[in-house]
Amino acid sequence: MVGFLIRRLVKNYENTGDPKVRRGYGAICGLTGIGINLLLFLCKLTAGLISGSLAVAADAFNNLSDAGASIVTLLGFRLGGRAPDRDHPFGHGRFEYVSGLLVSVAVLLMGVELLRTGIEKILAPSPVDAGAGVMVTLAVSIGLKLYMACYNRKYGELIGSSAMKATAVDSLSDCAATGTVLLSVIVGRYAGLSVDGWAGALVAVLIGFAGAKSFKETLDPLLGMAPDEALLRQVREIVNSHGEAIGIHDIIVHDYGPGRRMISLHVEVDGSRNIYELHDAVDAMERELAERLGCSAIIHMDPVDGGQSVDLRGEITRLLREQVDGGLSIHDLRVTPSGGLTLLSFDTAVPAALSGDPEALKARICRVVEENFEACRAETVIDFV
């Protein structure tokens, strides 16, 4: 149904990089979620009140919170799609992350409240009279929630929406929660065991875990997180496809919301070539990055000796990987005569996971280089990547 509505109502629906298309996807998925959750809330609340089951009523209010979360998500898409303005030159795309964060907080609060109620029911159990209608309602709810999880995950990944991905995770947790409630109803009806309070408490814990997971996933891009390795690989492939690029380093990705990325990097070029030709080549790299990755790109040009320096850089990198750590590499190599010695100055890219004292690592790197090259002095700057 959601796919049919998207194809009928969203113009150019295949162009998911267009902010208007993204808003269309978000609106249809969000409105569908609101409708399903409100329907489930009314059905489950009625079933819970009739049967006296806390677990069923708790599951109903979980659906109500989901409806509210869908409204917040819709608002996030609406605000996030606003064009850049004087005060926000990079647009408002992070509103989507904020909306996903609010959804997660709402889920966490609902989990805490349901856990409190479940504990009360454990301490003071009351009889539950759940018939076939309650069981059918819960079974249908599981099916609808699975459907919601599928379309939110599918279209969330298609348009790169963290809020929709968070909704998909929440829907899956709802399936587990409702399945637990259904099991408790069956046990209570046919085995005569009062497990309603325990089921309600378990539902609350499942909801809490889902909320905590979504909270982390939506908070990370707001705080600033390491770029995806697949994206870095694409950047390197695009830049290296231009023959003028000798080396690439210091890639930085700024995320201002879905479809609003800025990428900056340094590219090493042969300093003996015509500066105007190199400038045109770097401009071409920036244009291709913008066209293929949908981002703003800024490239700093580092001129190096295109002959000796390239070979020497490869040799130094090999030595450091063999004698220090396999993840090391160097860039910005400069070869300068200095007081009867050759000064080798360079930056060393070090994996962030490599522990230890940076100054001790720097001294070790310089010592390895000086021991393997005659009449030289080494200087390096550590770049954690």
C-alpha positions in Angstrom: 0.0 0.0 0.0 2.8 2.5 0.9 4.7 1.7 -2.3 1.5 2.2 -4.3 0.8 5.6 -2.6 4.4 6.8 -3.2 4.3 5.9 -6.9 0.9 7.7 -7.3 1.4 10.7 -5.2 5.2 11.6 -5.2 6.3 13.2 -8.5 9.7 11.9 -9.7 9.7 9.4 -6.8 12.8 7.7 -8.2 14.9 10.8 -7.6 15.4 10.2 -3.9 18.2 12.9 -3.7 15.6 15.6 -4.3 14.5 17.2 -1.0 10.9 17.4 -2.2 10.9 13.7 -3.0 12.3 12.9 0.4 9.6 14.9 2.1 7.0 13.0 0.0 8.3 9.7 1.2 8.4 10.9 4.8 4.9 12.3 4.7 3.3 9.1 3.2 5.2 6.8 5.6 4.5 9.0 8.5 0.8 9.4 7.9 0.4 5.7 7.3 2.1 5.0 10.6 -0.2 7.5 12.4 -3.3 5.8 11.0 -2.2 2.3 11.8 -1.0 3.2 15.3 -4.2 5.0 16.2 -6.3 2.1 15.0 -4.3 -0.3 17.1 -4.5 1.9 20.1 -8.3 2.0 20.0 -8.6 -1.7 19.4 -6.1 -2.7 22.1 -7.4 -0.2 24.7 -10.9 -1.6 24.2 -9.6 -5.1 24.5 -7.6 -4.3 27.6 -10.4 -2.6 29.4 -12.9 -5.4 28.6 -10.4 -8.1 29.7 -8.8 -6.3 32.6 -5.4 -7.0 31.2 -2.7 -4.5 32.1 -0.3 -6.0 29.4 -2.8 -5.4 26.6 -3.6 -1.8 27.9 0.1 -1.1 28.2 0.6 -2.3 24.6 -2.2 0.0 23.5 -0.5 3.1 25.0 2.7 2.0 23.4 0.9 2.3 20.0 -0.4 5.7 21.1 3.2 6.9 21.8 4.2 5.5 18.3 1.5 7.7 16.7 2.9 10.7 18.5 6.4 9.7 17.4 5.2 9.5 13.8 3.8 13.1 14.1 7.2 14.2 15.4 8.9 12.5 12.5 6.6 14.2 10.0 7.4 17.5 11.6 11.1 16.7 11.3 10.8 16.1 7.6 8.8 19.3 7.1 11.3 21.5 9.0 14.3 19.6 7.7 13.3 20.2 4.1 13.4 24.0 4.5 15.8 25.8 2.2 19.0 27.3 3.5 18.7 30.9 4.8 20.8 33.7 6.0 21.1 32.2 9.5 21.4 28.6 8.4 23.5 28.5 5.2 23.7 24.7 5.3 20.0 24.2 5.5 17.9 22.6 8.2 18.4 18.9 7.5 19.5 18.2 11.1 15.9 18.6 12.2 15.4 15.0 11.0 18.0 13.9 13.5 16.4 16.0 16.2 13.0 14.4 15.5 14.5 10.9 15.6 16.0 11.8 19.0 12.6 13.0 20.3 11.0 9.8 19.2 13.7 7.8 21.1 13.2 9.9 24.3 9.4 9.3 24.1 9.9 5.6 23.7 12.2 5.5 26.7 9.8 7.4 28.9 6.9 5.1 27.9 9.1 2.1 28.8 9.8 3.5 32.3 6.2 4.2 33.0 5.0 0.8 31.8 7.7 -0.9 33.9 6.4 0.9 37.0 2.8 -0.2 36.2 3.9 -3.8 35.5 5.7 -4.0 38.9 2.6 -2.8 40.6 0.6 -5.5 38.9 3.1 -8.1 39.9 2.8 -7.1 43.5 -1.0 -6.9 43.4 -2.2 -9.3 40.7 -5.8 -9.1 39.5 -7.8 -11.6 37.3 -7.7 -11.3 33.5 -10.6 -12.5 31.3 -9.2 -12.4 27.7 -11.3 -14.1 25.0 -10.6 -15.0 21.4 -11.3 -11.4 20.3 -8.3 -10.1 22.3 -6.0 -12.8 20.9 -7.1 -12.0 17.3 -6.5 -8.3 18.0 -3.0 -9.0 19.2 -2.2 -11.3 16.3 -3.4 -8.7 13.7 -1.3 -6.1 15.5 1.8 -8.1 15.1 1.2 -8.5 11.4 0.6 -4.7 10.9 3.7 -3.8 13.0 5.8 -6.2 10.8 4.5 -4.4 7.8 5.4 -1.0 9.3 8.9 -2.2 10.2 9.4 -3.4 6.6 8.3 -0.3 4.8 10.1 2.1 7.2 13.3 0.2 6.9 13.1 -0.1 3.1 12.3 3.6 2.5 14.4 4.8 5.4 17.5 3.2 3.8 16.4 4.4 0.3 16.3 8.1 1.3 18.9 7.9 4.1 16.5 8.9 6.9 17.7 8.0 10.5 14.2 8.9 11.8 12.5 6.3 9.6 15.1 3.7 10.5 14.5 4.4 14.2 10.7 3.9 13.6 11.5 0.6 11.9 13.5 -0.6 14.9 10.7 0.6 17.2 8.1 -1.4 15.1 10.2 -4.6 15.5 10.4 -4.1 19.2 6.6 -3.6 19.2 6.2 -7.0 17.5 8.2 -8.7 20.2 6.3 -6.8 22.9 2.9 -7.7 21.5 4.0 -11.3 21.0 4.9 -11.4 24.7 1.5 -10.0 25.6 -0.3 -12.6 23.4 1.7 -15.4 25.0 0.7 -14.1 28.5 -2.9 -14.0 27.5 -2.8 -17.6 26.2 -1.0 -18.8 29.3 -3.5 -17.0 31.6 -6.5 -18.3 29.7 -5.5 -21.9 29.3 -3.1 -22.5 32.1 -4.7 -20.3 34.7 -1.4 -18.6 35.6 -1.4 -14.9 36.4 1.5 -13.6 34.4 -0.1 -10.4 33.1 2.1 -8.1 35.3 5.2 -10.0 34.3 4.3 -9.7 30.7 3.7 -5.9 31.1 7.1 -5.5 32.8 8.8 -7.5 30.0 7.1 -5.3 27.4 8.4 -2.2 29.2 12.0 -3.6 29.2 11.8 -4.4 25.4 10.5 -0.9 24.7 13.3 0.6 26.8 16.0 -1.3 25.0 14.6 -0.2 21.6 14.4 3.4 22.8 18.0 3.3 24.0 19.3 1.9 20.7 17.4 4.4 18.6 18.6 7.2 21.0 22.2 6.3 20.3 21.7 6.0 16.5 20.1 9.4 16.2 22.4 11.2 18.7 25.6 10.1 16.9 25.2 12.2 13.7 24.2 15.2 15.9 27.4 14.9 17.9 29.5 14.2 14.8 30.6 10.7 13.9 33.3 9.1 11.8 32.3 9.0 8.1 31.1 5.7 6.6 34.0 3.7 5.1 32.0 3.1 1.9 31.8 6.9 1.4 35.5 7.4 2.0 36.2 4.6 -0.5 34.0 6.4 -3.1 35.8 9.7 -2.4 39.2 8.1 -3.0 38.1 6.3 -6.1 36.7 9.5 -7.7 39.8 11.7 -6.9 42.2 9.0 -7.9 40.5 8.6 -11.2 42.1 11.9 -12.2 45.6 11.4 -13.2 46.9 14.5 -11.5 46.2 13.0 -8.0 49.3 11.5 -6.5 48.0 11.0 -3.0 45.0 11.8 -0.8 44.8 12.5 2.9 42.9 14.5 5.7 39.5 13.7 4.4 36.8 15.4 6.6 33.1 14.9 6.2 30.7 17.4 7.7 27.1 16.1 8.0 24.4 18.8 8.0 21.5 16.4 7.5 20.5 13.9 4.8 21.6 15.2 1.4 23.6 18.1 3.0 27.2 17.0 3.3 30.4 18.9 3.0 33.6 17.1 2.2 37.1 18.6 2.4 40.4 16.8 1.7 44.0 17.4 0.7 45.3 16.0 -2.7 49.0 15.7 -3.5 49.9 16.8 -7.0 53.2 17.1 -9.0 54.6 20.5 -8.0 56.7 20.7 -11.2 53.5 20.9 -13.4 51.8 24.1 -14.5 49.9 25.6 -11.6 46.9 26.7 -13.7 46.5 23.1 -15.2 46.6 21.7 -11.7 44.1 24.2 -10.4 41.7 23.2 -13.3 42.2 19.5 -12.5 41.3 20.1 -8.8 38.2 22.0 -9.8 37.2 19.0 -11.9 37.6 16.7 -8.9 35.4 19.0 -6.8 32.7 19.1 -9.5 32.7 15.3 -9.9 32.5 14.7 -6.1 29.5 17.2 -6.0 27.7 15.5 -8.9 28.2 11.9 -7.9 27.9 12.2 -4.1 25.5 15.1 -3.8 27.8 17.1 -1.6 29.8 20.3 -1.4 33.5 19.5 -1.9 36.6 21.6 -1.1 40.0 20.3 -2.0 43.3 21.7 -0.8 46.2 21.2 -3.2 49.5 19.9 -1.8 52.4 20.2 -4.3 55.1 17.5 -4.0 58.1 16.2 -5.9 56.3 13.9 -8.4 59.3 11.6 -8.9 61.7 11.0 -6.0 59.2 11.9 -3.2 56.6 9.4 -4.4 59.1 6.5 -4.4 60.5 7.6 -1.1 57.1 7.9 0.5 56.3 4.4 -0.5 59.6 3.1 1.0 59.0 4.9 4.3 55.5 3.7 4.5 56.6 0.1 3.9 59.3 0.4 6.7 56.8 1.9 9.2 54.2 -0.8 8.5 56.8 -3.6 8.9 58.6 -2.2 12.0 56.0 0.0 13.8 52.4 -0.8 12.9 50.6 -2.2 9.8 48.1 0.6 9.7 50.5 3.5 9.3 50.9 5.6 6.2 52.6 8.9 5.5 51.8 12.0 3.4 53.1 15.6 2.8 56.6 14.3 2.5 59.3 17.1 2.1 62.9 16.4 1.3 65.2 19.3 2.3 69.0 19.6 2.6 69.8 20.7 6.1 73.4 21.2 7.5 75.0 18.3 5.7 72.0 16.0 6.3 68.7 15.4 4.4 65.7 16.5 6.4 62.7 14.2 5.8 59.6 15.8 7.2 56.2 14.2 6.8 52.8 13.6 8.4 52.0 10.1 9.7 48.4 8.9 9.5 47.8 6.7 12.6 44.6 4.6 13.2 42.7 6.1 16.1 42.5 2.7 17.7 46.2 2.5 18.1 46.9 3.1 21.8 50.0 4.5 23.4 51.8 7.8 24.0 51.7 9.9 20.8 55.2 11.4 21.6 56.7 8.0 22.1 55.2 6.9 18.8 56.5 9.9 17.1 60.0 9.2 18.4 59.9 5.6 17.4 58.8 6.5 13.8 61.6 9.0 13.5 64.1 6.5 14.8 63.1 3.9 12.3 63.4 6.3 9.4 66.8 7.6 10.6 68.2 4.1 11.1 67.2 3.0 7.6 68.3 6.1 5.6 71.9 7.4 5.6 72.7 10.9 6.6 69.1 11.9 7.3 67.0 13.5 10.1 63.3 12.7 10.4 60.5 15.0 11.6 56.9 13.9 11.7 53.4 15.1 12.8 50.9 12.5 14.0 47.5 12.6 12.4 45.0 10.2 14.1 42.4 9.0 11.5 
